[in-house]
C-alpha cells in the first residue's frame, strides 16, 4: 500500500511539473514583454506557501489540478502601462500561446530522452510476414510502406500502432506505398488475439524494417513522434465528440497521476531504466495533450483568449474586457464542473478498480 501511495505521490508531482512548465511559458513571455505579473501559482485553491519577489507573488496552492500566471489587466481594464491589455496585440498573442507551445516543446524533450537510449527504431516498411499473415493475403508485399489505415495517415510506427489499436479487426482498410505508387489493399479482416479484458483485438502478423540511430535521425524521430502524439490527441478528441469514446477513456488529475504511477510500477519489474522510460512516454502524452487542449478555441482556455486577440488584430477593435471576462468566467465554471466530474470518476475507478 505504501509503495502504491508513493508512486501516486510521484505521479502528482510529475503532473504538477507539467503544469508548472505550461505556466512558465506564459510567465517568461510576459516578463520578456514587460508585462506586470501579479502572481505565478502552481496548483489551485487555498495558498499553502508563497513569497514575493519584486512585483510578483510566487505561490504553491493546495489542489494539484492546474495553476495560473495572473497578469495585471488580463481580465479587466487597467491604467498601468505594464498591464497585459495595454500591450500590442501581437505581444499578447505570443504570451497566451506560449503555455501550450512550451508544453509541446517539453514533450519533444521528453521524447528525445525516451528515444536516445535506443540503438534502432521501428519504421512503417514491411520487412516480412508471419506464417498465415492476413496482411500478406490481402496483397501486401515486402518493402511496402504502410501510409494509411482506415483513413488515418500513417507516418511513424506510433501512428501505425495507434491506427491498429483503433481499427475494427473484421474490416481494416489499408493503403501502402509501393515503388513510389499508392496501392489500395481494400478492406479485409486481420488476425485477432484476446486482450486482458477478454475482447478480441487486432494482432499484428507482420514485421517492419529497423532504422539505425543517428544524431540527425534521433532529432527528427523525436519531432515526428511528438507530432504523432499530437495527432493522437486530436483524433481522441474527435472520438469523444462523436461518442466513439466514453467517460472511461477520459482521465483527470487523479487518473493522470494513477496512470503515471502504473507506468512506473509496470516498468519496475524490468528495472529502473524501463520504469523511467514508461514514465517519460506517459508524461510526453500528457504534456502534449495539455498543450493541444489549451490551444483549442474554447472559453477559459488559452485558445479562447487567442480567438479574442485574433479578432482584435483583424478588426483593430478589442472586445470590451468585461464582456470577454463574462465569456471566460462562464467557460471557467463549465471547465471546473467537468474537472470535478472527471476527478470523481477517477476516484471511483481507483476505489473500485
C-alpha positions, 0 to 999 in steps of 0.5 A, a space after each residue: 500500500 505504501 509503495 502504491 501511495 508513493 508512486 501516486 505521490 510521484 505521479 502528482 508531482 510529475 503532473 504538477 511539473 507539467 503544469 508548472 512548465 505550461 505556466 512558465 511559458 506564459 510567465 517568461 513571455 510576459 516578463 520578456 514583454 514587460 508585462 506586470 505579473 501579479 502572481 505565478 501559482 502552481 496548483 489551485 485553491 487555498 495558498 499553502 506557501 508563497 513569497 514575493 519577489 519584486 512585483 510578483 507573488 510566487 505561490 504553491 496552492 493546495 489542489 494539484 489540478 492546474 495553476 495560473 500566471 495572473 497578469 495585471 489587466 488580463 481580465 479587466 481594464 487597467 491604467 498601468 502601462 505594464 498591464 497585459 491589455 495595454 500591450 500590442 496585440 501581437 505581444 499578447 498573442 505570443 504570451 497566451 500561446 506560449 503555455 501550450 507551445 512550451 508544453 509541446 516543446 517539453 514533450 519533444 524533450 521528453 521524447 528525445 530522452 525516451 528515444 536516445 537510449 535506443 540503438 534502432 527504431 521501428 519504421 512503417 516498411 514491411 520487412 516480412 510476414 508471419 506464417 498465415 499473415 492476413 496482411 500478406 493475403 490481402 496483397 501486401 508485399 515486402 518493402 511496402 510502406 504502410 501510409 494509411 489505415 482506415 483513413 488515418 495517415 500513417 507516418 511513424 510506427 506510433 501512428 501505425 500502432 495507434 491506427 491498429 489499436 483503433 481499427 475494427 479487426 473484421 474490416 481494416 482498410 489499408 493503403 501502402 506505398 509501393 515503388 513510389 505508387 499508392 496501392 489500395 489493399 481494400 478492406 479485409 479482416 486481420 488476425 485477432 488475439 484476446 486482450 486482458 479484458 477478454 475482447 478480441 483485438 487486432 494482432 499484428 502478423 507482420 514485421 517492419 524494417 529497423 532504422 539505425 540511430 543517428 544524431 540527425 535521425 534521433 532529432 527528427 524521430 523525436 519531432 515526428 513522434 511528438 507530432 504523432 502524439 499530437 495527432 493522437 490527441 486530436 483524433 481522441 478528441 474527435 472520438 469523444 465528440 462523436 461518442 466513439 469514446 466514453 467517460 472511461 477513456 477520459 482521465 483527470 488529475 487523479 487518473 493522470 497521476 494513477 496512470 503515471 504511477 502504473 507506468 512506473 510500477 509496470 516498468 519496475 519489474 524490468 528495472 529502473 531504466 524501463 520504469 523511467 522510460 514508461 514514465 517519460 512516454 506517459 508524461 510526453 502524452 500528457 504534456 502534449 495533450 495539455 498543450 493541444 487542449 489549451 490551444 483549442 478555441 474554447 472559453 477559459 482556455 488559452 485558445 479562447 483568449 487567442 480567438 479574442 486577440 485574433 479578432 482584435 488584430 483583424 478588426 483593430 477593435 478589442 472586445 470590451 474586457 468585461 464582456 470577454 471576462 463574462 465569456 471566460 468566467 462562464 467557460 471557467 465554471 463549465 471547465 471546473 464542473 467537468 474537472 470535478 466530474 472527471 476527478 470523481 470518476 477517477 476516484 471511483 475507478 481507483 476505489 473500485 478498480 
